Amino acid sequence: MSDKKESDIISDADIEVLTGYKIPTKQCEVLREAGIFFITRRDGRPRTTWQHFNDPLSHRHKDVSSSVIEPNFGALD
């Protein structure tokens, strides 16, 4: 698991080590619970990148400065 680029796809062996499971459905369950984006291959095994593993969607914070600013429509009354 060393010398990996963020865009590299995590190998089946690494997924097994990271999730602690050999069974693909259990691997998917662990990734889903951790909020890690993945796709499921035809054989049922999860596939994701190191970027998604290291920066899961569930831990990303919304950037307040990029949020949409809406007018105060209540002030028009």
N, CA, C and O atoms as a CHARMM CRD file, in Angstrom:
* protein
*
  308
    1    1 MET  N      0.80200  -1.20000   0.00000 PROA 1      0.00000
    2    1 MET  CA     0.00000   0.00000   0.00000 PROA 1      0.00000
    3    1 MET  C      0.84700   1.26700   0.00000 PROA 1      0.00000
    4    1 MET  O      0.35900   2.32300   0.40100 PROA 1      0.00000
    5    2 SER  N      2.07600   1.19200  -0.42900 PROA 2      0.00000
    6    2 SER  CA     2.92200   2.37600  -0.46400 PROA 2      0.00000
    7    2 SER  C      3.11700   2.84200  -1.89800 PROA 2      0.00000
    8    2 SER  O      2.85800   2.10000  -2.84500 PROA 2      0.00000
    9    3 ASP  N      3.57900   4.08200  -2.04600 PROA 3      0.00000
   10    3 ASP  CA     3.83300   4.67800  -3.35700 PROA 3      0.00000
   11    3 ASP  C      2.59300   4.65700  -4.24900 PROA 3      0.00000
   12    3 ASP  O      2.68900   4.36100  -5.44000 PROA 3      0.00000
   13    4 LYS  N      1.45900   4.96100  -3.68900 PROA 4      0.00000
   14    4 LYS  CA     0.21600   4.99800  -4.45600 PROA 4      0.00000
   15    4 LYS  C     -0.14500   6.43900  -4.77400 PROA 4      0.00000
   16    4 LYS  O     -0.01700   7.32700  -3.93200 PROA 4      0.00000
   17    5 LYS  N     -0.59500   6.65500  -5.99500 PROA 5      0.00000
   18    5 LYS  CA    -1.10800   7.96500  -6.38600 PROA 5      0.00000
   19    5 LYS  C     -2.58700   8.02100  -6.01900 PROA 5      0.00000
   20    5 LYS  O     -3.26200   6.99300  -5.96800 PROA 5      0.00000
   21    6 GLU  N     -3.07800   9.21500  -5.76600 PROA 6      0.00000
   22    6 GLU  CA    -4.47800   9.38200  -5.38900 PROA 6      0.00000
   23    6 GLU  C     -5.43200   8.83900  -6.45000 PROA 6      0.00000
   24    6 GLU  O     -6.52300   8.37100  -6.12500 PROA 6      0.00000
   25    7 SER  N     -5.02300   8.90200  -7.71800 PROA 7      0.00000
   26    7 SER  CA    -5.89500   8.45500  -8.80100 PROA 7      0.00000
   27    7 SER  C     -5.82000   6.94300  -9.04200 PROA 7      0.00000
   28    7 SER  O     -6.58900   6.40400  -9.83800 PROA 7      0.00000
   29    8 ASP  N     -4.90300   6.26400  -8.36100 PROA 8      0.00000
   30    8 ASP  CA    -4.77700   4.81500  -8.53600 PROA 8      0.00000
   31    8 ASP  C     -5.99500   4.09900  -7.96200 PROA 8      0.00000
   32    8 ASP  O     -6.53200   4.48700  -6.92500 PROA 8      0.00000
   33    9 ILE  N     -6.41300   3.05400  -8.65200 PROA 9      0.00000
   34    9 ILE  CA    -7.50800   2.22300  -8.17600 PROA 9      0.00000
   35    9 ILE  C     -6.95300   1.25800  -7.13500 PROA 9      0.00000
   36    9 ILE  O     -5.89100   0.66600  -7.32800 PROA 9      0.00000
   37   10 ILE  N     -7.67500   1.10500  -6.04000 PROA 10     0.00000
   38   10 ILE  CA    -7.23500   0.21900  -4.96400 PROA 10     0.00000
   39   10 ILE  C     -7.40100  -1.22900  -5.41900 PROA 10     0.00000
   40   10 ILE  O     -8.45900  -1.60900  -5.92000 PROA 10     0.00000
   41   11 SER  N     -6.36500  -2.02400  -5.24500 PROA 11     0.00000
   42   11 SER  CA    -6.38500  -3.42400  -5.67200 PROA 11     0.00000
   43   11 SER  C     -7.32300  -4.24900  -4.78600 PROA 11     0.00000
   44   11 SER  O     -7.68000  -3.83600  -3.68300 PROA 11     0.00000
   45   12 ASP  N     -7.71300  -5.42400  -5.29200 PROA 12     0.00000
   46   12 ASP  CA    -8.56400  -6.32900  -4.52300 PROA 12     0.00000
   47   12 ASP  C     -7.88900  -6.70600  -3.20300 PROA 12     0.00000
   48   12 ASP  O     -8.54200  -6.77900  -2.16200 PROA 12     0.00000
   49   13 ALA  N     -6.58900  -6.94100  -3.25600 PROA 13     0.00000
   50   13 ALA  CA    -5.85100  -7.32700  -2.04200 PROA 13     0.00000
   51   13 ALA  C     -5.86700  -6.19000  -1.02100 PROA 13     0.00000
   52   13 ALA  O     -6.04500  -6.43100   0.17300 PROA 13     0.00000
   53   14 ASP  N     -5.68300  -4.96000  -1.48400 PROA 14     0.00000
   54   14 ASP  CA    -5.69500  -3.81500  -0.57100 PROA 14     0.00000
   55   14 ASP  C     -7.08900  -3.57500   0.00300 PROA 14     0.00000
   56   14 ASP  O     -7.22400  -3.23400   1.17900 PROA 14     0.00000
   57   15 ILE  N     -8.12000  -3.74900  -0.81200 PROA 15     0.00000
   58   15 ILE  CA    -9.50400  -3.60000  -0.32100 PROA 15     0.00000
   59   15 ILE  C     -9.74700  -4.61200   0.79800 PROA 15     0.00000
   60   15 ILE  O    -10.37500  -4.29100   1.80700 PROA 15     0.00000
   61   16 GLU  N     -9.25100  -5.82000   0.61600 PROA 16     0.00000
   62   16 GLU  CA    -9.41900  -6.86100   1.62500 PROA 16     0.00000
   63   16 GLU  C     -8.73800  -6.46400   2.93800 PROA 16     0.00000
   64   16 GLU  O     -9.30400  -6.64100   4.01700 PROA 16     0.00000
   65   17 VAL  N     -7.52700  -5.93000   2.83600 PROA 17     0.00000
   66   17 VAL  CA    -6.79200  -5.50200   4.03000 PROA 17     0.00000
   67   17 VAL  C     -7.48800  -4.31000   4.68800 PROA 17     0.00000
   68   17 VAL  O     -7.63300  -4.27500   5.91000 PROA 17     0.00000
   69   18 LEU  N     -7.91400  -3.34200   3.89400 PROA 18     0.00000
   70   18 LEU  CA    -8.52200  -2.11800   4.42100 PROA 18     0.00000
   71   18 LEU  C     -9.87000  -2.37100   5.09200 PROA 18     0.00000
   72   18 LEU  O    -10.18100  -1.75700   6.11300 PROA 18     0.00000
   73   19 THR  N    -10.67300  -3.27600   4.52000 PROA 19     0.00000
   74   19 THR  CA   -12.00200  -3.52900   5.07700 PROA 19     0.00000
   75   19 THR  C    -11.99300  -4.63400   6.11700 PROA 19     0.00000
   76   19 THR  O    -12.86000  -4.68600   6.98900 PROA 19     0.00000
   77   20 GLY  N    -11.00500  -5.52100   6.02000 PROA 20     0.00000
   78   20 GLY  CA   -10.95200  -6.64800   6.94500 PROA 20     0.00000
   79   20 GLY  C    -11.82700  -7.82100   6.52200 PROA 20     0.00000
   80   20 GLY  O    -12.02900  -8.76400   7.28700 PROA 20     0.00000
   81   21 TYR  N    -12.34500  -7.75600   5.29500 PROA 21     0.00000
   82   21 TYR  CA   -13.22100  -8.81500   4.80300 PROA 21     0.00000
   83   21 TYR  C    -12.76200  -9.32400   3.44400 PROA 21     0.00000
   84   21 TYR  O    -12.23200  -8.57100   2.62700 PROA 21     0.00000
   85   22 LYS  N    -12.97600 -10.62400   3.21700 PROA 22     0.00000
   86   22 LYS  CA   -12.70200 -11.23000   1.91900 PROA 22     0.00000
   87   22 LYS  C    -13.95600 -11.23300   1.05000 PROA 22     0.00000
   88   22 LYS  O    -13.86900 -11.20700  -0.17700 PROA 22     0.00000
   89   23 ILE  N    -15.11300 -11.26500   1.68700 PROA 23     0.00000
   90   23 ILE  CA   -16.38600 -11.35000   0.98100 PROA 23     0.00000
   91   23 ILE  C    -16.75400  -9.97500   0.42400 PROA 23     0.00000
   92   23 ILE  O    -16.85500  -9.00800   1.17800 PROA 23     0.00000
   93   24 PRO  N    -16.95500  -9.88400  -0.90100 PROA 24     0.00000
   94   24 PRO  CA   -17.23900  -8.58800  -1.53500 PROA 24     0.00000
   95   24 PRO  C    -18.43600  -7.83500  -0.95500 PROA 24     0.00000
   96   24 PRO  O    -18.38200  -6.61100  -0.83200 PROA 24     0.00000
   97   25 THR  N    -19.50100  -8.52800  -0.60000 PROA 25     0.00000
   98   25 THR  CA   -20.66600  -7.82300  -0.04800 PROA 25     0.00000
   99   25 THR  C    -20.32900  -7.16700   1.28800 PROA 25     0.00000
  100   25 THR  O    -20.82500  -6.08200   1.58900 PROA 25     0.00000
  101   26 LYS  N    -19.50300  -7.81100   2.07600 PROA 26     0.00000
  102   26 LYS  CA   -19.06300  -7.23500   3.35300 PROA 26     0.00000
  103   26 LYS  C    -18.13100  -6.04600   3.10800 PROA 26     0.00000
  104   26 LYS  O    -18.19500  -5.04600   3.82400 PROA 26     0.00000
  105   27 GLN  N    -17.26800  -6.15700   2.10000 PROA 27     0.00000
  106   27 GLN  CA   -16.38100  -5.05400   1.75000 PROA 27     0.00000
  107   27 GLN  C    -17.20500  -3.83200   1.35900 PROA 27     0.00000
  108   27 GLN  O    -16.92300  -2.71600   1.79600 PROA 27     0.00000
  109   28 CYS  N    -18.22100  -4.05100   0.53700 PROA 28     0.00000
  110   28 CYS  CA   -19.10100  -2.95800   0.11100 PROA 28     0.00000
  111   28 CYS  C    -19.80300  -2.33600   1.31200 PROA 28     0.00000
  112   28 CYS  O    -19.93800  -1.11500   1.39500 PROA 28     0.00000
  113   29 GLU  N    -20.24400  -3.16600   2.22600 PROA 29     0.00000
  114   29 GLU  CA   -20.93400  -2.69100   3.42200 PROA 29     0.00000
  115   29 GLU  C    -20.02500  -1.77900   4.25400 PROA 29     0.00000
  116   29 GLU  O    -20.44800  -0.71600   4.70700 PROA 29     0.00000
  117   30 VAL  N    -18.78600  -2.20100   4.44700 PROA 30     0.00000
  118   30 VAL  CA   -17.83000  -1.40500   5.22500 PROA 30     0.00000
  119   30 VAL  C    -17.55800  -0.06800   4.53200 PROA 30     0.00000
  120   30 VAL  O    -17.54700   0.97500   5.18500 PROA 30     0.00000
  121   31 LEU  N    -17.34000  -0.09200   3.22300 PROA 31     0.00000
  122   31 LEU  CA   -17.07500   1.14400   2.48400 PROA 31     0.00000
  123   31 LEU  C    -18.27800   2.08300   2.54700 PROA 31     0.00000
  124   31 LEU  O    -18.12500   3.29100   2.73100 PROA 31     0.00000
  125   32 ARG  N    -19.47000   1.51700   2.39300 PROA 32     0.00000
  126   32 ARG  CA   -20.69900   2.32100   2.42500 PROA 32     0.00000
  127   32 ARG  C    -20.86700   2.97400   3.79600 PROA 32     0.00000
  128   32 ARG  O    -21.19300   4.15800   3.88200 PROA 32     0.00000
  129   33 GLU  N    -20.64600   2.20900   4.86600 PROA 33     0.00000
  130   33 GLU  CA   -20.77700   2.74900   6.22100 PROA 33     0.00000
  131   33 GLU  C    -19.76000   3.85200   6.49900 PROA 33     0.00000
  132   33 GLU  O    -20.02200   4.76000   7.28700 PROA 33     0.00000
  133   34 ALA  N    -18.60300   3.77000   5.85100 PROA 34     0.00000
  134   34 ALA  CA   -17.55700   4.77700   6.03200 PROA 34     0.00000
  135   34 ALA  C    -17.77100   5.98900   5.12700 PROA 34     0.00000
  136   34 ALA  O    -17.02700   6.96700   5.21300 PROA 34     0.00000
  137   35 GLY  N    -18.78100   5.92900   4.26200 PROA 35     0.00000
  138   35 GLY  CA   -19.06000   7.04900   3.36700 PROA 35     0.00000
  139   35 GLY  C    -18.09000   7.14800   2.21400 PROA 35     0.00000
  140   35 GLY  O    -17.90400   8.22300   1.64400 PROA 35     0.00000
  141   36 ILE  N    -17.46900   6.02900   1.86400 PROA 36     0.00000
  142   36 ILE  CA   -16.48500   6.01800   0.78600 PROA 36     0.00000
  143   36 ILE  C    -17.18100   5.66900  -0.52200 PROA 36     0.00000
  144   36 ILE  O    -17.83100   4.62900  -0.62600 PROA 36     0.00000
  145   37 PHE  N    -17.04600   6.53800  -1.51700 PROA 37     0.00000
  146   37 PHE  CA   -17.64000   6.28900  -2.82700 PROA 37     0.00000
  147   37 PHE  C    -16.94600   5.10900  -3.48900 PROA 37     0.00000
  148   37 PHE  O    -15.71900   5.00800  -3.46500 PROA 37     0.00000
  149   38 PHE  N    -17.73000   4.22300  -4.07500 PROA 38     0.00000
  150   38 PHE  CA   -17.18700   3.09600  -4.82400 PROA 38     0.00000
  151   38 PHE  C    -18.21500   2.65600  -5.84700 PROA 38     0.00000
  152   38 PHE  O    -19.39300   3.00100  -5.75800 PROA 38     0.00000
  153   39 ILE  N    -17.75200   1.89700  -6.81100 PROA 39     0.00000
  154   39 ILE  CA   -18.65700   1.25100  -7.74400 PROA 39     0.00000
  155   39 ILE  C    -18.52800  -0.24700  -7.52100 PROA 39     0.00000
  156   39 ILE  O    -17.52100  -0.72100  -6.99600 PROA 39     0.00000
  157   40 THR  N    -19.54300  -0.98000  -7.92000 PROA 40     0.00000
  158   40 THR  CA   -19.51500  -2.42800  -7.78700 PROA 40     0.00000
  159   40 THR  C    -19.31200  -3.02800  -9.16700 PROA 40     0.00000
  160   40 THR  O    -20.08400  -2.77100 -10.09100 PROA 40     0.00000
  161   41 ARG  N    -18.27100  -3.82400  -9.29400 PROA 41     0.00000
  162   41 ARG  CA   -17.98800  -4.48100 -10.56200 PROA 41     0.00000
  163   41 ARG  C    -19.00800  -5.59400 -10.80900 PROA 41     0.00000
  164   41 ARG  O    -19.79500  -5.93200  -9.92400 PROA 41     0.00000
  165   42 ARG  N    -18.98900  -6.14800 -11.99600 PROA 42     0.00000
  166   42 ARG  CA   -19.91400  -7.22600 -12.34000 PROA 42     0.00000
  167   42 ARG  C    -19.77200  -8.43600 -11.42400 PROA 42     0.00000
  168   42 ARG  O    -20.74100  -9.14800 -11.16300 PROA 42     0.00000
  169   43 ASP  N    -18.54100  -8.66000 -10.93500 PROA 43     0.00000
  170   43 ASP  CA   -18.32500  -9.79900 -10.05000 PROA 43     0.00000
  171   43 ASP  C    -18.68200  -9.48900  -8.59200 PROA 43     0.00000
  172   43 ASP  O    -18.48200 -10.32500  -7.71100 PROA 43     0.00000
  173   44 GLY  N    -19.21100  -8.28600  -8.34100 PROA 44     0.00000
  174   44 GLY  CA   -19.66400  -7.91500  -7.00800 PROA 44     0.00000
  175   44 GLY  C    -18.61600  -7.23900  -6.14400 PROA 44     0.00000
  176   44 GLY  O    -18.91900  -6.79900  -5.03500 PROA 44     0.00000
  177   45 ARG  N    -17.39100  -7.15100  -6.63400 PROA 45     0.00000
  178   45 ARG  CA   -16.31400  -6.54400  -5.84200 PROA 45     0.00000
  179   45 ARG  C    -16.35400  -5.02100  -5.96000 PROA 45     0.00000
  180   45 ARG  O    -16.61800  -4.47700  -7.03300 PROA 45     0.00000
  181   46 PRO  N    -16.08800  -4.33800  -4.83800 PROA 46     0.00000
  182   46 PRO  CA   -16.06500  -2.87800  -4.87700 PROA 46     0.00000
  183   46 PRO  C    -14.80500  -2.36300  -5.54900 PROA 46     0.00000
  184   46 PRO  O    -13.75200  -2.99800  -5.48600 PROA 46     0.00000
  185   47 ARG  N    -14.91600  -1.21300  -6.19000 PROA 47     0.00000
  186   47 ARG  CA   -13.77500  -0.59300  -6.85900 PROA 47     0.00000
  187   47 ARG  C    -13.80900   0.88900  -6.53700 PROA 47     0.00000
  188   47 ARG  O    -14.82500   1.55600  -6.73100 PROA 47     0.00000
  189   48 THR  N    -12.68700   1.39900  -6.04300 PROA 48     0.00000
  190   48 THR  CA   -12.57300   2.81400  -5.71600 PROA 48     0.00000
  191   48 THR  C    -11.12400   3.25500  -5.85500 PROA 48     0.00000
  192   48 THR  O    -10.23600   2.44000  -6.10600 PROA 48     0.00000
  193   49 THR  N    -10.89500   4.54600  -5.69000 PROA 49     0.00000
  194   49 THR  CA    -9.53000   5.08100  -5.79500 PROA 49     0.00000
  195   49 THR  C     -9.01900   5.44200  -4.40300 PROA 49     0.00000
  196   49 THR  O     -9.78100   5.50800  -3.43900 PROA 49     0.00000
  197   50 TRP  N     -7.71800   5.67100  -4.32600 PROA 50     0.00000
  198   50 TRP  CA    -7.12100   6.09900  -3.05500 PROA 50     0.00000
  199   50 TRP  C     -7.65900   7.46000  -2.65400 PROA 50     0.00000
  200   50 TRP  O     -7.79500   7.73700  -1.46200 PROA 50     0.00000
  201   51 GLN  N     -7.96800   8.31500  -3.61800 PROA 51     0.00000
  202   51 GLN  CA    -8.53800   9.63300  -3.31800 PROA 51     0.00000
  203   51 GLN  C     -9.85200   9.48100  -2.56200 PROA 51     0.00000
  204   51 GLN  O    -10.06400  10.13800  -1.54200 PROA 51     0.00000
  205   52 HSD  N    -10.72900   8.62100  -3.05700 PROA 52     0.00000
  206   52 HSD  CA   -12.01700   8.42300  -2.38900 PROA 52     0.00000
  207   52 HSD  C    -11.82800   7.79300  -1.01300 PROA 52     0.00000
  208   52 HSD  O    -12.58200   8.08900  -0.08600 PROA 52     0.00000
  209   53 PHE  N    -10.82900   6.93000  -0.87600 PROA 53     0.00000
  210   53 PHE  CA   -10.57300   6.30600   0.41700 PROA 53     0.00000
  211   53 PHE  C    -10.00100   7.31000   1.41300 PROA 53     0.00000
  212   53 PHE  O    -10.42000   7.35000   2.57000 PROA 53     0.00000
  213   54 ASN  N     -9.04900   8.11500   0.96600 PROA 54     0.00000
  214   54 ASN  CA    -8.38100   9.05800   1.85700 PROA 54     0.00000
  215   54 ASN  C     -9.21200  10.30600   2.16800 PROA 54     0.00000
  216   54 ASN  O     -8.99100  10.96400   3.18500 PROA 54     0.00000
  217   55 ASP  N    -10.15900  10.62700   1.29800 PROA 55     0.00000
  218   55 ASP  CA   -11.01200  11.80400   1.48600 PROA 55     0.00000
  219   55 ASP  C    -12.46100  11.41900   1.20000 PROA 55     0.00000
  220   55 ASP  O    -13.03400  11.84600   0.19800 PROA 55     0.00000
  221   56 PRO  N    -13.05600  10.60500   2.08600 PROA 56     0.00000
  222   56 PRO  CA   -14.42100  10.11700   1.81900 PROA 56     0.00000
  223   56 PRO  C    -15.44400  11.24700   1.78100 PROA 56     0.00000
  224   56 PRO  O    -15.28000  12.27800   2.43400 PROA 56     0.00000
  225   57 LEU  N    -16.48700  11.03300   1.01400 PROA 57     0.00000
  226   57 LEU  CA   -17.54100  12.02900   0.86800 PROA 57     0.00000
  227   57 LEU  C    -18.14400  12.41400   2.21800 PROA 57     0.00000
  228   57 LEU  O    -18.52800  13.56400   2.42800 PROA 57     0.00000
  229   58 SER  N    -18.22500  11.44700   3.12700 PROA 58     0.00000
  230   58 SER  CA   -18.84100  11.71600   4.42800 PROA 58     0.00000
  231   58 SER  C    -18.01100  12.66200   5.28600 PROA 58     0.00000
  232   58 SER  O    -18.53200  13.21400   6.25400 PROA 58     0.00000
  233   59 HSD  N    -16.74200  12.86500   4.96300 PROA 59     0.00000
  234   59 HSD  CA   -15.88800  13.74400   5.74900 PROA 59     0.00000
  235   59 HSD  C    -15.60600  15.08200   5.07200 PROA 59     0.00000
  236   59 HSD  O    -14.92200  15.93400   5.63900 PROA 59     0.00000
  237   60 ARG  N    -16.12200  15.26500   3.88400 PROA 60     0.00000
  238   60 ARG  CA   -15.89600  16.52400   3.17500 PROA 60     0.00000
  239   60 ARG  C    -16.82300  17.58400   3.74100 PROA 60     0.00000
  240   60 ARG  O    -18.00600  17.33300   3.97200 PROA 60     0.00000
  241   61 HSD  N    -16.27600  18.76500   3.96100 PROA 61     0.00000
  242   61 HSD  CA   -17.06500  19.87100   4.49100 PROA 61     0.00000
  243   61 HSD  C    -17.45500  20.78900   3.34900 PROA 61     0.00000
  244   61 HSD  O    -16.67200  21.05400   2.43800 PROA 61     0.00000
  245   62 LYS  N    -18.66700  21.25800   3.42400 PROA 62     0.00000
  246   62 LYS  CA   -19.14000  22.18500   2.41000 PROA 62     0.00000
  247   62 LYS  C    -18.40600  23.50400   2.57600 PROA 62     0.00000
  248   62 LYS  O    -18.29700  24.03200   3.68300 PROA 62     0.00000
  249   63 ASP  N    -17.90900  24.02500   1.47800 PROA 63     0.00000
  250   63 ASP  CA   -17.20000  25.30000   1.49100 PROA 63     0.00000
  251   63 ASP  C    -18.23900  26.42500   1.55800 PROA 63     0.00000
  252   63 ASP  O    -18.97800  26.66000   0.60200 PROA 63     0.00000
  253   64 VAL  N    -18.28000  27.10200   2.68200 PROA 64     0.00000
  254   64 VAL  CA   -19.27400  28.14600   2.90100 PROA 64     0.00000
  255   64 VAL  C    -19.13400  29.26900   1.88900 PROA 64     0.00000
  256   64 VAL  O    -20.14000  29.85200   1.48400 PROA 64     0.00000
  257   65 SER  N    -17.92600  29.58700   1.47200 PROA 65     0.00000
  258   65 SER  CA   -17.72900  30.69300   0.54100 PROA 65     0.00000
  259   65 SER  C    -18.28800  30.39500  -0.84700 PROA 65     0.00000
  260   65 SER  O    -18.55400  31.31600  -1.62000 PROA 65     0.00000
  261   66 SER  N    -18.46700  29.12000  -1.16500 PROA 66     0.00000
  262   66 SER  CA   -18.99300  28.77100  -2.48200 PROA 66     0.00000
  263   66 SER  C    -20.49700  28.51100  -2.46100 PROA 66     0.00000
  264   66 SER  O    -21.08000  28.14300  -3.48100 PROA 66     0.00000
  265   67 SER  N    -21.12800  28.70400  -1.29600 PROA 67     0.00000
  266   67 SER  CA   -22.55900  28.45700  -1.21300 PROA 67     0.00000
  267   67 SER  C    -23.32800  29.57300  -1.92000 PROA 67     0.00000
  268   67 SER  O    -22.84200  30.69600  -2.05300 PROA 67     0.00000
  269   68 VAL  N    -24.52100  29.24400  -2.36200 PROA 68     0.00000
  270   68 VAL  CA   -25.35600  30.18900  -3.07900 PROA 68     0.00000
  271   68 VAL  C    -25.97300  31.16500  -2.08800 PROA 68     0.00000
  272   68 VAL  O    -26.53100  30.75400  -1.07100 PROA 68     0.00000
  273   69 ILE  N    -25.87300  32.43800  -2.38100 PROA 69     0.00000
  274   69 ILE  CA   -26.46200  33.46100  -1.52300 PROA 69     0.00000
  275   69 ILE  C    -27.83200  33.80900  -2.10200 PROA 69     0.00000
  276   69 ILE  O    -27.95900  34.19200  -3.26500 PROA 69     0.00000
  277   70 GLU  N    -28.85400  33.66400  -1.25300 PROA 70     0.00000
  278   70 GLU  CA   -30.20200  33.94800  -1.69900 PROA 70     0.00000
  279   70 GLU  C    -30.68200  35.25400  -1.08000 PROA 70     0.00000
  280   70 GLU  O    -30.31500  35.59200   0.04600 PROA 70     0.00000
  281   71 PRO  N    -31.50100  35.98000  -1.82200 PROA 71     0.00000
  282   71 PRO  CA   -32.02100  37.23700  -1.27700 PROA 71     0.00000
  283   71 PRO  C    -33.01500  36.96600  -0.14700 PROA 71     0.00000
  284   71 PRO  O    -33.59200  35.88300  -0.05400 PROA 71     0.00000
  285   72 ASN  N    -33.19900  37.97200   0.70500 PROA 72     0.00000
  286   72 ASN  CA   -34.14500  37.87200   1.81300 PROA 72     0.00000
  287   72 ASN  C    -35.51600  38.29900   1.28300 PROA 72     0.00000
  288   72 ASN  O    -35.85200  39.48300   1.30000 PROA 72     0.00000
  289   73 PHE  N    -36.30200  37.33000   0.81500 PROA 73     0.00000
  290   73 PHE  CA   -37.60500  37.63900   0.24500 PROA 73     0.00000
  291   73 PHE  C    -38.59200  38.15200   1.30800 PROA 73     0.00000
  292   73 PHE  O    -39.56200  38.83400   0.97400 PROA 73     0.00000
  293   74 GLY  N    -38.34900  37.82900   2.57000 PROA 74     0.00000
  294   74 GLY  CA   -39.19300  38.31100   3.64900 PROA 74     0.00000
  295   74 GLY  C    -39.12500  39.80900   3.80300 PROA 74     0.00000
  296   74 GLY  O    -40.07000  40.41300   4.31300 PROA 74     0.00000
  297   75 ALA  N    -38.04600  40.42900   3.38300 PROA 75     0.00000
  298   75 ALA  CA   -37.88000  41.87500   3.47900 PROA 75     0.00000
  299   75 ALA  C    -38.77100  42.61800   2.47900 PROA 75     0.00000
  300   75 ALA  O    -38.93400  43.83400   2.58500 PROA 75     0.00000
  301   76 LEU  N    -39.34600  41.90400   1.51500 PROA 76     0.00000
  302   76 LEU  CA   -40.18900  42.54400   0.50200 PROA 76     0.00000
  303   76 LEU  C    -41.61400  42.78600   1.00300 PROA 76     0.00000
  304   76 LEU  O    -42.37100  43.53400   0.38500 PROA 76     0.00000
  305   77 ASP  N    -41.97600  42.16100   2.11000 PROA 77     0.00000
  306   77 ASP  CA   -43.35300  42.30500   2.62800 PROA 77     0.00000
  307   77 ASP  C    -43.59900  43.64800   3.23000 PROA 77     0.00000
  308   77 ASP  O    -44.70100  43.91900   3.70600 PROA 77     0.00000
